[in-house]
Amino acid sequence: MLVYAQVFETIPNVESGPDTLEKEMQLMVTTADYDLRSYQSTQRYKGQLLRRGLVFDDTLFTSYTQVGQQGPATGWSAHRAGCSSRIPNCSRSTT
């Protein structure tokens, strides 16, 4: 099941005139038990793009943040067993 929400708002700014804020959110869950499978939010404010997300799999999840339209996404992944890609010498297998 996919849940989607969008907000568009004009924010007053005395110095430079009104700014626009646009936010979108997508949430994907399983229909059987509403188990979270993925989440992504996108925000556009003052011409800047900010995207954040979570993606889940059976034994791991990935979290990411992207700033800018074409910039690289930065994030990390972790196995449910506690092994993270940011932990040195982590070699647990998911198979």
Secondary structure, DSSP 8 states (H G I E B T S, - for coil): -EEEEEEEEEE--TTT--EEEEEEEEEEE-TTT--EEEEEEEEEETTEEEEEEEEE-SSEEEEEEEESSS--EEEEEEETTS-BTTSTT------
